[in-house]
Every structure is written in structure tokens, then in C-alpha cells.
Amino acid sequence: MSGEPLLRVEGVSKAFGGVLALSAVDLDVHTGDIVGIIGPNGSGKTTLVNAITGFIKVDHGRVSFKGHDITNWKPHKIADMGLTRTFQVMRPYYSLPAFKNLIVPLFSRRARRTGGWRGGGKMGSRDTVAVDILEEIGFERDSYVPYKVASSLPTGYLKRLELARCLALRPEVVICDEVFSGLSMSEMASMVPLIEKLQMEGITLIMVEHRLRELFRLANRVVVLNFGCKIAEGTAEEVMAYKEVKEAYFGSEEVLTYV
Amino acid sequence: MSVVKQDRRKERVDRGIKVRTDGVYAVSSWAEITYLLLPRMVLILGLLLAPVVLTAFPYWQRVLSHICVYALLAIGFDFLANFVGLVSLGGGLYIGVGAYIAALLNSHYGLPPYVTVPVATLAGAGLCTVILLPCLPLRGVYFAIVSLMFPLLAPRIIEALDIFGGTDGIVGLDGFPSGWVEQYLMIGCVLIAVFALRRMVTEDVGLVFRGVKDNDQAVKASGIDITTYKALGVFIAAVLGCLAGACLAHIYMWAGISQFGLDYSIIPIAATVVGGGGTLIGAVIGCVILVPISELLRDFGTLRIAVYALILTGFIVYKSEGIMTYVTRKYEQFERWVEI
């Protein structure tokens, strides 16, 4: 953790009408980090993700990525730089087979530049690359799953498809908006090593999560939001020791000793 | 409706020959080649032979050209609505812009039809795309309303400023050398347009278009600018519309404000509904059915709108999937009752 951060968020604020969804949030993400963002419902986690990736325009503050000021850039330009995101509510193309879903990101300029996931020169057929990516992420190539229509896939696979859409762009940063929510215990158990694998492949991850147990296994730094303000930052143990964090999650009357 | 017992349901199963003709091995037998080619040949040969069959009826040959004009518009409408997600009522705009550009080039600069038609097609499509560009962020019914505004607005501007011949229009244009050239040009354009677009929507770029329709947020997150693709989709539809408009001007040897008419915006929609949305060929079939009906009902004047409304209502209530979807299903699948 030294030098210029890969992604820097400085004093970002966003108001929806009278509601201050984000107030002066700072965040530094360094290459190779897994940063967790947690907080109660409505605390501004997804708004922060939207603000970073350009899906909403921020009122104040600055977002910079690889030294470029990307504040309020269009989402596709930000994705083109390698800062990608998944959606909390999955957004596959329901009418297409799973592997055809990846044709869209593989058609983008960035994917053409970088040559898809495995990289190196000219791509083969996009279909082949798409099935390769799906296999990396847990769709078995020889099973029927990659070829099924997305609308018939279970949540676990749709969450993976969201990740696969990011990976098709050969991203530098992936922001995962609640990849664990809605998964069964066994699906979650296989998702954790997947995230670890992505980290080992050099992808920096930001994870917005409610599943604290899985998140704390993965994240080397955790940021806590409440009512749009950053109330704590540090390792999992440090963060959970904060009085404000306990109050945010459990209310202020009683202080629990263990989470 | 036959009596449906509680413990049975209808099951649809692909016909064996449909499955066998899915891959490249379809070329291994004549039966399978025929199965694949037959429907395509019915359409292609049917359209190509139509002018010959109608030789004795010059009036209906002219109607055939009309069918093709509407078919080009309907293909464009079907593509925009079902593959790009933009419900465009701008058919009249495309026709009018194409017709006026062709007419101006022909009457002012004396250019022959084989120059004016391509130039009007491309320049007109460019112009229509630029006009509609500010409306592209709109979705659904809002885009439909705004796109309908332009064909309503254009004649009023031409009237008020008394440009391009004002209410008289531009008369005395060159016609096509003969009726045969006119008809085969139009039919050729329709066939090329429908098969080229059908190919394109299954290619990778077509999937991006469908992505824009299904889920524009995910396309943005994939690093693709959706406005570019929406504009490209409008351009493709406008190319078809302006081509039809330019040809129409030379068929009538006249361009006037009635070419911004509401018919050009509405009939393509009706044809797409009747033929089956999202099939592209359905749009052509819809025009083949609706435009002759419209001609037969010409004596009834504006009352034919009522007949149109009845046909449309009937299709929406009883066969909302459209002819093409229904026939394709019957051709590819059989139905049987199974015990539950």
C-alpha cells in the first residue's frame, strides 16, 4: 500500500432532492486490494458505486482513476478504461443464451483492444472466447449451462454472468455490488474462491456486501457507510470495534460484544 | 375451442426434420434442403413473379410498387422496434425527406433517377438521423410521440415558408424508364433489405442492438455507447425509408407534402402487428395483405381506416403473435396432448 492509489474518491457528495445520499465520501483503492464497502440498508453503498462508475452524476467531489479525473464521465467511457461493475439486480440479456450475453462486452472497443479475457493478439470467434470466460467463472463447458437461455438460469449463475460480463473487458477494477446476496450456502462457498482467483490474477476488487462473514474472509480493508457518510475504515477487526459501526447496525441502546 | 380436460396439456415438440436441418448436415439430403429452401423460395419467387402475373393488370402492378414502399418502411419499423427498442412513428419523415431530396436533385440539377435515388437514400438517412438524434435518450412511448411530431411538422413548415413548391409540391420529375425497372428495383430492394437485416440481427453486432433493447444499462457497463448504436439503428431504418421515398417520388413523378402523410407512419405498424413483430419477414407479409386491402377499400374514402382498425383489433385479440410467428411454429413444431 504505497504510491498513487489506483482509484481515488475525494469528497464525493450526491443529493436526491432533500436526501443526502452521499456526503463527502473519501476512498482510496490501491492495486491488488480487495476493499469491502458495508453499511445498513439505504446507507449509500450502491449510490457510491453508481457515482464511481458514472451511472449517476455527482454534485461535488472528484473521482480519479489511474491519474485521470473521471468525475461524471459517461459510464461506457469509464468501463472502457477498465473500471467495471456488476449490478445488484442482475441485468443479463434474458432472451439470449448465457454465452451470447458475453458477445456484447466482447464487441466493445476495450475488448477488441485487449483481445478478450486471455488476451494476446487477435481474438478467435467471440463465441469461443465467451465460452472460455464462462468456464473460468464456473459454467462447465461441456454441460448445457452456458448454452441455456439466461432467463432460465438460477440466481447463482446469473451472479456469475454479471462477473463474467466484467471479465470480458479484461478489467483492472471490478466493483461487485452484492455478488453474495440471494445465493445458497453452497453457491456462496464456491463464489469465495472465485473472488480469490480474480485477485490473484491481478484484478483489484471493490465489494459492496451484506454478507459480512464472507466479506471479512476476502477483504483486506473495509469501509463502513451510514446515511451517506463514511463512519469507519480499516481492517475487519478494527472496523467492527468502532462504536459508530455497532450503533449503525444494532442501534445505540445496547452494545454487543461480538458480531 | 375443444373441451380441455384438467389432466392434459398441449405440448409442442420440434419436428424431426427441423432439428436435422439445424446444422451444416442439412445439405446431406434433398428433403432437408427442400425443407429449408421452400419457405424462402415462396417469398422470393412469389415476389419476383408477381409483376409477370400482373402484366394484364397495370393498376395492380402499381399497387405492387406501393406494397414494396410500405414493406421497406415496415422492415425498418420492425427492426427499430423489436431489435433496437425504439418505437418510431417517423415513417412519414423518412418518405418525405427521401422524396423531396430526390425531387430537388432531379428538378433543379437535372440528375437522372439512378443518381438521385442513391444520393437521396444516403443523404436523407443522414438528415433523418441528425433530426432524431436529440430524441434518442427517450424511450418507449415518448420516443414514439416525438418521432411522430416531425412528419406532422415538416408539411406545415413547407406550407408556411412556401419552399420546395409549397403546397403544389415539385412536379414533372423523371419517371423510371419502364414499369418493369420500377417494380423489379423495388422488389429487389425489399428482398435484399429483409434478408440482409435478418442476417445482421443474428451476427455479433445484432446482439449488441438486441442488448440495447433488452438492457441498456448493461450495455453501458460493457463499455459500449448506446447512443451510437441507437443512432446506427435509426440510420438503417431511415436508409430503407428514404430509399422508399426517393423511389416513390420517381414513381409518381412528383413530390409533395402528402408524402409526409400519416399513412406512412401507421401502416408499417399495422403490417408488423399482422405479420408478426420481430421476424422482419412478417412485416413484408403484413404489407402484402394490408396494402391491397387498402386499395380495394379506396372507394370508401376515409372509412377504410375503420376497416383497418377492425383487422388490427382482430389480429391483436385472436392472433397477437402475428402470421409469420404462427406459421413458423406450425412449420417447425407439432403439437400433441400429454397426460400430466
Interface residues (C-beta under 8 A of the other chain):
Chain A: T53 F55 K74 P75 H76 K77 A79 D80 T84 R85 F87 R91 P92 Y93 Y94 S95 L96 K100 I103 V104 P105 L106 F107 S108 R109 R110 A111 R126 R165 C166 A168 L169
Chain B: D204 V205 L207 V208 R210 G211 D214 N215 Q217 A218 V219 K220 A221 S222 G223 I224 D225 I226
